[in-house]
Amino acid sequence: MQNFPFVHLLVLIIGGIVLLVLKKKYQKIRTGELIIIFILIVILVAIFTDTGIDLAKRFIDLIQVE
């Protein structure tokens, strides 16, 4: 992954812009809801990095019963 930090930062920036556009279009959306959605986006981006996948594999190995 040569473009590791740039691609993920781009995804987060685009996600933030989309949420701001949604907030502008739909006035009844609360800011707290948008913050929670953005946190979930950050978690999903973190999970789909190499380190996040390695952490998930180690966790699965830890809870696996032989």
MDTraj code that builds the backbone (N, CA, C; nanometers):
import mdtraj as md
import numpy as np

residues = "MET GLN ASN PHE PRO PHE VAL HIS LEU LEU VAL LEU ILE ILE GLY GLY ILE VAL LEU LEU VAL LEU LYS LYS LYS TYR GLN LYS ILE ARG THR GLY GLU LEU ILE ILE ILE PHE ILE LEU ILE VAL ILE LEU VAL ALA ILE PHE THR ASP THR GLY ILE ASP LEU ALA LYS ARG PHE ILE ASP LEU ILE GLN VAL GLU".split()
xyz = np.array([
    [0.0836, -0.1190, 0.0000],
    [0.0000, 0.0000, 0.0000],
    [0.0875, 0.1246, 0.0000],
    [0.1231, 0.1713, -0.1163],
    [0.2057, 0.2902, -0.1261],
    [0.1285, 0.4154, -0.0865],
    [0.0043, 0.4213, -0.1226],
    [-0.0766, 0.5414, -0.0984],
    [-0.1545, 0.5326, 0.0319],
    [-0.1021, 0.4565, 0.1279],
    [-0.1763, 0.4249, 0.2493],
    [-0.2387, 0.5459, 0.3176],
    [-0.1632, 0.6446, 0.3626],
    [-0.2315, 0.7498, 0.4386],
    [-0.3154, 0.8418, 0.3506],
    [-0.2758, 0.8587, 0.2256],
    [-0.3448, 0.9555, 0.1415],
    [-0.4842, 0.9084, 0.1012],
    [-0.4970, 0.7817, 0.0681],
    [-0.6273, 0.7288, 0.0274],
    [-0.7253, 0.7337, 0.1441],
    [-0.6792, 0.6957, 0.2623],
    [-0.7680, 0.6939, 0.3781],
    [-0.8053, 0.8364, 0.4212],
    [-0.7120, 0.9281, 0.4139],
    [-0.7445, 1.0671, 0.4446],
    [-0.8419, 1.1241, 0.3424],
    [-0.8266, 1.0869, 0.2174],
    [-0.9179, 1.1321, 0.1136],
    [-1.0592, 1.0795, 0.1394],
    [-1.0690, 0.9545, 0.1794],
    [-1.2006, 0.8963, 0.2109],
    [-1.2649, 0.9707, 0.3279],
    [-1.1866, 1.0027, 0.4311],
    [-1.2412, 1.0748, 0.5463],
    [-1.2840, 1.2166, 0.5084],
    [-1.2066, 1.2830, 0.4238],
    [-1.2429, 1.4183, 0.3811],
    [-1.3702, 1.4164, 0.2974],
    [-1.3790, 1.3224, 0.2043],
    [-1.4995, 1.3117, 0.1211],
    [-1.6205, 1.2777, 0.2074],
    [-1.6023, 1.1874, 0.3043],
    [-1.7131, 1.1539, 0.3951],
    [-1.7593, 1.2740, 0.4746],
    [-1.6648, 1.3546, 0.5225],
    [-1.7010, 1.4757, 0.5968],
    [-1.7753, 1.5757, 0.5100],
    [-1.7317, 1.5903, 0.3849],
    [-1.7993, 1.6825, 0.2935],
    [-1.9410, 1.6346, 0.2637],
    [-1.9566, 1.5048, 0.2437],
    [-2.0908, 1.4498, 0.2185],
    [-2.1820, 1.4744, 0.3389],
    [-2.1282, 1.4563, 0.4593],
    [-2.2106, 1.4804, 0.5779],
    [-2.2476, 1.6279, 0.5910],
    [-2.1567, 1.7175, 0.5563],
    [-2.1887, 1.8606, 0.5614],
    [-2.2958, 1.8972, 0.4589],
    [-2.2882, 1.8364, 0.3404],
    [-2.3901, 1.8617, 0.2382],
    [-2.5258, 1.8098, 0.2854],
    [-2.5262, 1.6928, 0.3477],
    [-2.6521, 1.6386, 0.4008],
    [-2.7091, 1.7283, 0.5097],
    [-2.6220, 1.7830, 0.5938],
    [-2.6674, 1.8730, 0.7009],
    [-2.7292, 1.9988, 0.6420],
    [-2.6699, 2.0486, 0.5344],
    [-2.7221, 2.1689, 0.4708],
    [-2.8563, 2.1413, 0.4032],
    [-2.8689, 2.0226, 0.3411],
    [-2.9908, 1.9893, 0.2680],
    [-3.1048, 1.9525, 0.3624],
    [-3.0744, 1.8767, 0.4661],
    [-3.1762, 1.8318, 0.5611],
    [-3.1489, 1.8983, 0.6959],
    [-3.2217, 2.0039, 0.7244],
    [-3.1981, 2.0852, 0.8435],
    [-3.2291, 2.0118, 0.9738],
    [-3.3143, 1.9091, 0.9680],
    [-3.3553, 1.8415, 1.0912],
    [-3.2532, 1.7412, 1.1423],
    [-3.1501, 1.7131, 1.0645],
    [-3.0455, 1.6226, 1.1117],
    [-2.9668, 1.6944, 1.2202],
    [-2.9521, 1.6282, 1.3349],
    [-2.8791, 1.6899, 1.4449],
    [-2.7289, 1.6713, 1.4266],
    [-2.6538, 1.7652, 1.4794],
    [-2.5082, 1.7613, 1.4681],
    [-2.4511, 1.6396, 1.5393],
    [-2.5095, 1.6019, 1.6504],
    [-2.4638, 1.4835, 1.7243],
    [-2.4733, 1.3569, 1.6409],
    [-2.5807, 1.3470, 1.5639],
    [-2.5964, 1.2312, 1.4757],
    [-2.4875, 1.2275, 1.3700],
    [-2.4543, 1.3433, 1.3144],
    [-2.3498, 1.3493, 1.2130],
    [-2.2130, 1.3151, 1.2722],
    [-2.1896, 1.3569, 1.3948],
    [-2.0632, 1.3242, 1.4609],
    [-2.0521, 1.1740, 1.4816],
    [-2.1605, 1.1103, 1.5235],
    [-2.1604, 0.9649, 1.5428],
    [-2.1361, 0.8937, 1.4098],
    [-2.1986, 0.9408, 1.3027],
    [-2.1776, 0.8804, 1.1713],
    [-2.0326, 0.8953, 1.1276],
    [-1.9732, 1.0130, 1.1519],
    [-1.8342, 1.0339, 1.1135],
    [-1.7410, 0.9443, 1.1948],
    [-1.7700, 0.9249, 1.3227],
    [-1.6894, 0.8339, 1.4054],
    [-1.6981, 0.6917, 1.3506],
    [-1.8164, 0.6494, 1.3079],
    [-1.8314, 0.5170, 1.2489],
    [-1.7532, 0.5041, 1.1180],
    [-1.7506, 0.6116, 1.0390],
    [-1.6706, 0.6097, 0.9162],
    [-1.5234, 0.5945, 0.9495],
    [-1.4766, 0.6675, 1.0515],
    [-1.3360, 0.6581, 1.0929],
    [-1.3031, 0.5159, 1.1381],
    [-1.3934, 0.4542, 1.2134],
    [-1.3709, 0.3169, 1.2593],
    [-1.3639, 0.2213, 1.1407],
    [-1.4540, 0.2359, 1.0447],
    [-1.4514, 0.1489, 0.9270],
    [-1.3233, 0.1668, 0.8462],
    [-1.2780, 0.2896, 0.8305],
    [-1.1536, 0.3128, 0.7577],
    [-1.0370, 0.2515, 0.8340],
    [-1.0383, 0.2641, 0.9668],
    [-0.9292, 0.2072, 1.0473],
    [-0.9289, 0.0548, 1.0408],
    [-1.0460, -0.0056, 1.0367],
    [-1.0533, -0.1515, 1.0312],
    [-0.9954, -0.2038, 0.8997],
    [-1.0174, -0.1319, 0.7903],
    [-0.9746, -0.1804, 0.6606],
    [-0.8339, -0.1358, 0.6211],
    [-0.7507, -0.1066, 0.7203],
    [-0.6085, -0.0863, 0.6955],
    [-0.5375, -0.2166, 0.7282],
    [-0.4115, -0.2279, 0.6889],
    [-0.3361, -0.3501, 0.7176],
    [-0.3248, -0.3746, 0.8670],
    [-0.2999, -0.2697, 0.9441],
    [-0.2874, -0.2871, 1.0891],
    [-0.4202, -0.3270, 1.1520],
    [-0.5287, -0.2724, 1.1008],
    [-0.6605, -0.3088, 1.1537],
    [-0.6953, -0.4534, 1.1246],
    [-0.6604, -0.5006, 1.0064],
    [-0.6860, -0.6398, 0.9707],
    [-0.5993, -0.7327, 1.0546],
    [-0.4714, -0.6953, 1.0762],
    [-0.3835, -0.7760, 1.1612],
    [-0.4365, -0.7828, 1.3044],
    [-0.4876, -0.6709, 1.3548],
    [-0.5446, -0.6691, 1.4898],
    [-0.6665, -0.7607, 1.4983],
    [-0.7505, -0.7597, 1.3954],
    [-0.8682, -0.8470, 1.3939],
    [-0.8266, -0.9942, 1.3894],
    [-0.7228, -1.0252, 1.3104],
    [-0.6746, -1.1634, 1.3046],
    [-0.6206, -1.2092, 1.4396],
    [-0.5446, -1.1214, 1.5069],
    [-0.4920, -1.1582, 1.6391],
    [-0.6043, -1.1779, 1.7397],
    [-0.7081, -1.0944, 1.7313],
    [-0.8207, -1.1078, 1.8228],
    [-0.8943, -1.2390, 1.7984],
    [-0.9128, -1.2752, 1.6720],
    [-0.9796, -1.4019, 1.6398],
    [-0.8961, -1.5193, 1.6881],
    [-0.7648, -1.5126, 1.6695],
    [-0.6774, -1.6181, 1.7197],
    [-0.6841, -1.6290, 1.8716],
    [-0.6994, -1.5153, 1.9374],
    [-0.7060, -1.5139, 2.0837],
    [-0.8321, -1.5817, 2.1355],
    [-0.9464, -1.5563, 2.0707],
    [-1.0713, -1.6117, 2.1218],
    [-1.1022, -1.7510, 2.0669],
    [-1.0231, -1.7973, 1.9720],
    [-1.0478, -1.9282, 1.9131],
    [-1.0127, -2.0394, 2.0124],
    [-1.1012, -2.1362, 2.0234],
    [-1.0797, -2.2503, 2.1110],
    [-1.0451, -2.3702, 2.0247],
    [-0.9376, -2.4371, 2.0626],
    [-0.8965, -2.5542, 1.9846],
    [-0.9368, -2.6826, 2.0514],
])
top = md.Topology()
chain = top.add_chain()
for i, resn in enumerate(residues, 1):
    res = top.add_residue(resn, chain, resSeq=i)
    for name in ("N", "CA", "C"):
        top.add_atom(name, md.element.get_by_symbol(name[0]), res)
traj = md.Trajectory(xyz[None], top)
